[in-house]
Amino acid sequence: MTVLVVQYEVAEEHVAAVEADAAEVVAALAAAPVEGVRWALGRLPDGVTFVGVLELADGVENPLPGIPEARAFQQRLAGRVVGDPPMPRPLDVVGAFRLFDGVPS
């Protein structure tokens, strides 16, 4: 299992657009026959910082680049981010309860 996390801040006027784009990605993932993939985007209490999590089962390649809605999300995000562009980082899961596949719960 691979887990990637990304955190970024967007300009306040773009928050609703980022949330709408995330809903499109979720709908596309639900409609696509993707196995072994979990994706989530959350917003922190400051209202402008988002945290994304992507989980890929062992042997599963990231399908997001091949999903038009996910590509559009990333392309539009580039113009909405405040500061440095977001960089996904691996997350070493050291404990989880029913959150990640492949981790004992």
N, C-alpha and C positions, 0 to 999 in steps of 0.2 A: 504494500500500500504506500502510495505517495500522497502527502498532504502539502499543499502550497497555500501560503497566506500572503495577502497584499493589503497594505493600508495606505490611504491617501486622503487628502483634504481637497474639497472642491469649493469654488466660489458659491456663496449663499444663493445667488440667483439661479444656480444650476442644480440645486438639490433635487427639486421635483423632476427634472429631466433625467437625472441619474436613476432615480427610483423608478420612473416609467420605463427606462431602458432595461433595468434589471428585471422588471416584470415581463418584458418581452423575451429576455433570455430564458427565464424560468418556463414560460409557455413553450418556447422552442425546444427546450430540453425535454419537457413533458411529452411533446408531440413526436420527438425524434426517437428512434429505437437505439438509445444509448444505454449500454450496460456498464456497470462498474464505475459510474461517475456520480459524484454528489457535488453540488455547487450552492453556495449561499453568499449573500451580500447583506451586511448589516450596517446600521448607522449608529455611531457613538452619541452620547448625550449632548455633545457640543453642537450637534445638528449638521455639521459639515464634514466630519471625518467618517469615512467608510472603511469597513474591513471586509475583504472577500476571502472565502475559503474554498478551495478546490480539492476534492479527494478523488484519487484514481486508484482503482483496484490494481493489484499486481498484474503486470502484463498489458494493461490498458493504456493506450496512447491518448493524450489530451484531444478530445473531439472538438473543443471550442473553436479552434481556427477554421474548422470546416462548417461551422454553423453560421449562416449569414447574420443572424441577430446578435450573436456573440462578437463577431468581427465588427459590426456596426457599433456595438456598445464600446469596444475598445478604441475604435477610431474617434468616436465623438468624445470619449472621456479625455483624450489627449488635449482638447481645447477647453476642458472644464476644470482641470486639476490646478491647484495652487501649489507652487513650488516645484520640486523635482517630480519627474514622471514616476508612476508607481512601478515598483520592481517586485515581482513575486519572489518569495523566499520559502525554502523548505521549512516545514514545521515538524520537529521531532516530537511525536505524541508520546508522552510519558505516563499518561493515565487518561482514561476516558470511560464513561458509562453510557452505552447505547448511542454514542455520537459518531464514531468512526467504524467502518467495516474492518475486520481483521484485527481489531484490538479487543482483547478479552474484556467483557463487561460483567 
